[in-house]
Amino acid sequence: MSVLKVIELLASSTISWEDATQKAVTKASKSLKNIKSVYIKNQSAAVSEGKISEYRATIKVTFELE
């Protein structure tokens, strides 16, 4: 029987929402083992001088407990 845990992470990027998500997964995988999936809960952006200056993503990471 598997037991899974879900945590919520916030990440940002100056490139894209996809890059923000990847940064969160890369960072999480350094301390979490057995990551199974990622769910994008929310996306937002900061605007400066009429242009997007930062992409922000709130994600849920699911991983299997050992």
Helices and strands as residue ranges (DSSP letters): E 4-13, H 17-28, E 35-48, E 51-64
